[in-house]
Amino acid sequence: MISGDVSAVTGVTHTQPVAPITAVSRKPYQAKPQSSSDVQDTVHLSSAAQAHLSALQATTREVAEKEGRGGNPQAQRLPAKENAAVRK
């Protein structure tokens, strides 16, 4: 058994060795230009996603039509723009 006064050590600073910082030179990233005919993105929606999208589009169209009938000039133009976009 050890006897005597025990006291905490205070004021001690521990340091970790640190590697020196060096500058790194990197060339900026340059994407390869692609013509629009080279890129073909395809998205496949599940039947649940298609149903959700249809419902969302219907809701948006109904709100636009309702606001269009209410005299909002911007809302009156929206269905015409949507119909033109669908026809393309």
C-alpha positions as CSV (number, residue, x, y, z in Angstrom):
1,M,0.0,0.0,0.0
2,I,1.2,3.5,-0.9
3,S,0.7,6.3,1.5
4,G,1.2,10.0,1.1
5,D,-0.3,13.0,-0.5
6,V,-1.6,12.7,-4.0
7,S,-2.0,15.8,-6.2
8,A,-2.9,16.3,-9.9
9,V,-0.3,17.4,-12.4
10,T,-1.3,20.7,-14.0
11,G,0.1,23.0,-16.7
12,V,1.5,20.2,-18.9
13,T,1.1,20.6,-22.6
14,H,1.4,17.6,-24.9
15,T,2.3,18.2,-28.5
16,Q,2.1,15.9,-31.6
17,P,4.7,16.1,-34.3
18,V,3.3,17.9,-37.4
19,A,4.5,17.4,-41.0
20,P,5.5,20.6,-42.7
21,I,2.9,22.1,-45.1
22,T,4.0,22.0,-48.7
23,A,2.3,23.8,-51.7
24,V,0.7,21.6,-54.3
25,S,0.3,22.7,-57.8
26,R,-2.8,21.3,-59.6
27,K,-4.0,21.9,-63.1
28,P,-7.7,23.0,-63.2
29,Y,-10.2,20.4,-64.4
30,Q,-11.3,20.9,-68.0
31,A,-14.3,18.9,-69.1
32,K,-14.3,17.5,-72.6
33,P,-16.7,19.4,-74.8
34,Q,-19.6,17.2,-76.0
35,S,-22.0,18.0,-78.7
36,S,-25.7,17.5,-77.9
37,S,-26.0,14.7,-80.4
38,D,-23.4,12.6,-78.5
39,V,-25.3,12.7,-75.2
40,Q,-28.2,10.5,-74.7
41,D,-29.8,10.4,-71.2
42,T,-32.5,7.9,-70.6
43,V,-34.7,7.8,-67.5
44,H,-37.0,4.9,-66.7
45,L,-39.8,5.6,-64.2
46,S,-41.5,2.9,-62.3
47,S,-45.3,2.7,-62.6
48,A,-45.7,4.3,-59.1
49,A,-43.4,7.2,-60.1
50,Q,-45.4,7.7,-63.4
51,A,-48.7,7.7,-61.4
52,H,-47.2,10.2,-59.0
53,L,-45.9,12.4,-61.8
54,S,-49.3,12.3,-63.6
55,A,-51.1,13.3,-60.4
56,L,-48.7,16.1,-59.8
57,Q,-49.0,17.5,-63.3
58,A,-52.8,17.3,-63.1
59,T,-52.8,19.2,-59.8
60,T,-50.5,21.8,-61.2
61,R,-52.7,22.2,-64.3
62,E,-55.9,22.4,-62.2
63,V,-54.4,25.1,-60.0
64,A,-53.2,27.1,-63.0
65,E,-56.6,26.9,-64.7
66,K,-58.3,27.9,-61.5
67,E,-56.1,30.9,-61.0
68,G,-56.4,31.7,-64.7
69,R,-60.1,31.9,-64.4
70,G,-59.7,34.2,-61.4
71,G,-58.1,37.0,-63.4
72,N,-54.4,36.4,-62.8
73,P,-52.7,37.3,-66.1
74,Q,-49.6,35.2,-65.5
75,A,-51.7,32.2,-64.6
76,Q,-53.8,32.7,-67.7
77,R,-50.7,32.4,-69.9
78,L,-49.3,29.3,-68.1
79,P,-51.7,26.6,-69.7
80,A,-50.9,28.0,-73.1
81,K,-47.2,27.6,-72.5
82,E,-47.6,24.1,-71.1
83,N,-49.7,23.0,-74.1
84,A,-47.1,24.5,-76.5
85,A,-44.3,22.6,-74.7
86,V,-46.3,19.3,-74.9
87,R,-46.8,19.7,-78.6
88,K,-43.1,20.0,-79.4
